[in-house]
Amino acid sequence: MKRYCVLLAAIAPAAAFAQTDFGPLRYDYVAANLAVPELDEIGIEVDGSTAVTENLVVFGRYRDFEPDAGVEQQSMQIGVGYFWKIQPSLDLMASLSYADNDIDRRGLPLEKEEGLILGGHVRGWMTGRVELAGSVLLDNSKGSDTDTVVEFGLQYFRQANWSVGGRIRDDDDATTLFLGVRFYFGASRRPLVL
């Protein structure tokens, strides 16, 4: 419960800024991130998203990192999301995705796990260059229990077609920091509104 309160406290200021119309949020992008679980090991994450209709988004993600010493995890996720514009610069999205995980614990047989991830997301412009995002996910793709995952992220737009940023992901296994860059294409390559 504490995680949810921290997430809401971090995202709540975005609602005040969301009254200002900084233009639509961008859903057509590819991204590359460094994954740093527990600020210990380094892995990679590659993901992308594209809007297929005015409110429907498809997305995919691949991760390869070590959440614990002696454990290597590769994860592939593909899904669909539906978003609602609730303020000029604030969107809510519900998502459903399929995840396939390979977990290699040194000295043990490879574990293959799969399942579904249900998500609720909020994204909003703080300024014409800064976007905040938060997510709560129910993930049953690892083990028999459903994990509750909380994410908080920020993107800073250096140019209209790319941004730098990161997010913090907290789940039952680890707290992971992701840092990287996003490149926008298609309708998402619009001028910045400052």
Secondary structure as the mmCIF struct_conf table of DSSP 4:
data_model
#
loop_
_struct_conf.conf_type_id
_struct_conf.id
_struct_conf.beg_label_comp_id
_struct_conf.beg_label_asym_id
_struct_conf.beg_label_seq_id
_struct_conf.end_label_comp_id
_struct_conf.end_label_asym_id
_struct_conf.end_label_seq_id
HELX_RH_AL_P HELX_RH_AL_P1 LYS A 2 PHE A 17
TURN_TY1_P TURN_TY1_P1 ALA A 18 GLN A 19
BEND BEND1 THR A 20 THR A 20
STRN STRN1 TYR A 29 PRO A 37
TURN_TY1_P TURN_TY1_P2 GLU A 38 ASP A 40
STRN STRN2 GLY A 43 ALA A 51
BEND BEND2 VAL A 52 ASN A 55
STRN STRN3 LEU A 56 ASP A 68
TURN_TY1_P TURN_TY1_P3 ALA A 69 GLY A 70
STRN STRN4 VAL A 71 GLN A 87
TURN_TY1_P TURN_TY1_P4 PRO A 88 SER A 89
STRN STRN5 LEU A 90 ARG A 105
TURN_TY1_P TURN_TY1_P5 ARG A 106 GLY A 107
BEND BEND3 LEU A 108 LEU A 108
HELX_LH_PP_P HELX_LH_PP_P1 PRO A 109 LEU A 110
STRN STRN6 GLU A 111 TRP A 125
BEND BEND4 MET A 126 ARG A 129
STRN STRN7 VAL A 130 ASP A 139
BEND BEND5 SER A 141 ASP A 145
HELX_LH_PP_P HELX_LH_PP_P2 THR A 146 THR A 146
STRN STRN8 ASP A 147 GLN A 159
TURN_TY1_P TURN_TY1_P6 ALA A 160 ASN A 161
STRN STRN9 TRP A 162 ASP A 170
BEND BEND6 ASP A 172 ASP A 173
STRN STRN10 THR A 175 TYR A 184
HELX_RH_3T_P HELX_RH_3T_P1 GLY A 186 SER A 188
#
